[in-house]
């Protein structure tokens, strides 16, 4: 099941590939990470923390540069 999910997300990420990071692409990447986190075993806690920090910084930056 996990292999199928990974393949599905690889396709989604390629379909939404862009030279520039957009809010839509950011949300897709966080969705992929959120769905993979439960399967990462001993790495889940540290990757969850990294995810939270990235999410917070990304949206702080987006809010600062929003028109």
N, C-alpha and C positions, 0 to 999 in steps of 0.2 A: 504494500500500500504506500509506504513512504517513497519508494522509487517512482511510483506513478505520480505522486504529488510533486516530487522534484522535477520530473520531466515536464509536467504541466506548467510549473512556474518558470522553467527555463523558456518554454515557448512564449508565455505571457511577457516575460522580460524582453525577449528578442522582438516581439511584436511592438512593444512600447519603447524600443531602443531610441535614444535621442542623444544628440551631442550635448545638449543642455539639460540639466536636471529641472524637471517641472514638478509642480505639486502633485499631479496625477501619478507621475513615475515614483515620486517619494512615497506616496501612499501605497502603491503596489509593492515596492520593496519592503516596507514595514509589514504589509500583509503577509508576504512570503516568509519573512523572518518570524512573525508571530505564529504562523502555522508550523514552522520547522522547530521552533524552540522546545516543544514538549518531547521531541524525539532526540534531543541532543545529550541526554544522560548527564554525566558529571560536568559537562560544559554549559549546561543550562543556566546555572546561577550567574556566571560571569558574563555570558552572552546576553542574558536578560538585563543585566546592569548596563552593559555597553549600549544595548538597544535604547534603554530609557534615557541615557545621556545624549545619544545622537538625536533622538526624537525631540528632546527638550531644546537642544541647541539649534536644530534645523528650524523648528517653529519659532524660536526666538528671533533668529535671523530673518525669517520670512516676514515676521511681524514688523521688524525694524525697517525693512525695505519695501513694504507694501505701500502703494500709493494712497 
